[in-house]
Amino acid sequence: MTKPMFILNGENDKIGVEYKCGMFPKIPNYHKRDSWFLLTEGIMDDIVVNDHTTVKDIRRGQYKRLVEISRNTLVFSHTFDSNCRETSYTFKVTIKANVYVNDPIKFCANIRNISVRDFLNNQFSLDVKGVTRKYSILNYNGIDEELTRVLTASTISDDTSGLSYQITTVMTEPNDEAMKILKNRDDMVIKNEMTAAAGKIAVLNKEKTYADAIWEEAAKGNITDIQAIKQIEEYEHKSSNDKLEMLLKLRNEGIISDTDILSQSQNFLPSSQLQTTSVKQIENKSINSIDILFDEED
């Protein structure tokens, strides 16, 4: 069995060690730094051994155990879930606190029935829930500051447990399920912003290039950014015939217009053909349409 917090000695799963009282009991050496020495399991009240303790006091009490209790302050950390405004989700809260024994007699009397860790976990949970319930997982700005302000304001002393603690650090974040919701929301916001930006580009330019059209598809989430880059690079390395076919394909899918194709055809057609060539003419040509138009120029 692991010794309870603050208890420095023990044997056979018991708190403290056996103490032989007898007619002439020896006063325990209580001068050890940073420790209390408590005599317990007698017919009298437990006592803390100090300068005022006499052999007579010990003999009268008929104590059976000697418990060493740490006087040091321990740093205790606890992570737990606490409800947020949306009842289906929770915040994951991590609290660090400085904890120490302020009343060794009360502490020893209760340590057999109360787990220090469970006690502190319960205390922290109660203190935190009153604050986190006010915050939404979609907007929890300021929650750490409020929790820190509320919880670190003073040192808490509990008369029942004999413990005191002061919270020093509070960190809060949505739990794993809530984080998925936030990620989906952020993805939607980014996608909407990209779509809006792509829409503005389209309105300003009116006539979209192949790259404009592909990036707009990426903004809408129809393809990935990596796919968009690959398609644009592929287009740039194609022949004039293949570029025209790729533009016609986008037009057939409703991504660009006839006007966009005619605008891009300025890069393919001889100058004398630019004013007289229609998309219908381009469509009616064979796969070698561009070459034919060039031949006609000659």
Helices and strands as residue ranges (DSSP letters): E 10-11, E 14-15, E 17-18, E 35-40, E 47-48, H 55-61, E 65-70, E 74-83, E 90-101, H 104-111, H 116-132, H 143-151, E 156-158, E 163-174, H 176-205, H 210-219, H 225-236, H 240-252, H 258-264, G 265-267, G 271-273, H 279-284, H 289-297
